[in-house]
Amino acid sequence: MGLTIWVDDWQVECCGDPFAIGSTVSWTVLPITDPDWLSDVLGPERAATVDAAEDHHTDAPDHLREITGVVQAISTVHCEF
């Protein structure tokens, strides 16, 4: 089963471990909390493919899920506010 996970740069820069295609990762993920923002950034079609967001700073344990898998692909998004 494949998942598309949104990973904010600041999450990795702060205290995340570097990863690459082929890396085995264990992440804490939660549902997308702001689908409208994600749609604005990615476009509605691409945003609809994102299954969850990686977040190891959340205080909402009821919505968290631990996943482990192998990174199959990496896509980057660059935007300016």
N, C-alpha and C positions, 0 to 999 in steps of 0.2 A: 504494500500500500504506500503510495507516495503522498507527501504533504508539501504544501508551499507555506513556508514560515517567514513572516516579516521580522527582520532583525534591525532595530535602530542602531545607528553607528555608535551613539553614546553608550549603549548597553555594553558593547564589545570594548570600546575605548576605556570605559570605567573599570571594569573588572571581569571582562569576558576573556575566554581563551581564543586565540586565533584558530581559524579553521579554513580548510580548502576542500576542493572536490576530492572525494575519497576519504575525508576525515570522518571518524565516528564521533558523534556529538551526543551529549545528554543535556537537554534543555528543559526548562520550565516554560510552558506556554499557556496562554490564555486566549479567549475569544477576542476578535478584533473589537476594540472599544469605541473606535470612531470611524465607522465605515464611510461616512461622507468625506472625511479628510483623505482617507486612503484612495477613494475614488477620484478626488480632485488631483491627487499626486500621480496616480497610476493610470487613470482613465477607468471608466466603469467596467469594461470587459476584463482587463487584467486584475483589477481589484477583486472581482468576483472569484478569482482563482486562489486567493490567499486564504488559507485555512485557519491560521492562528498567528499570534505574535509572541516572540520570545520575550520574556520579562523576568528578570531575577531580582527586581526591586519592588515588586507589588506587595500590597498588604491585603489582597483579596484572595485568601487561600481557598475559598469555596469554588473559585472559577479556574484554579490552576490545574494543570495536567503535566506530568513528567513524560517526556518522550526520549527515546534513544534511536538513532538511525545513522545512516551513512549519507553524507552530502553528495547528491548526484549532480547538482547544477547550482550556479550562483549568478544571479542577475543583480545589477546595481542600479540605483536610482539616485540622481543628483538633482537637488532642487534648492532654490534660494528663496528666502522669505524676505 
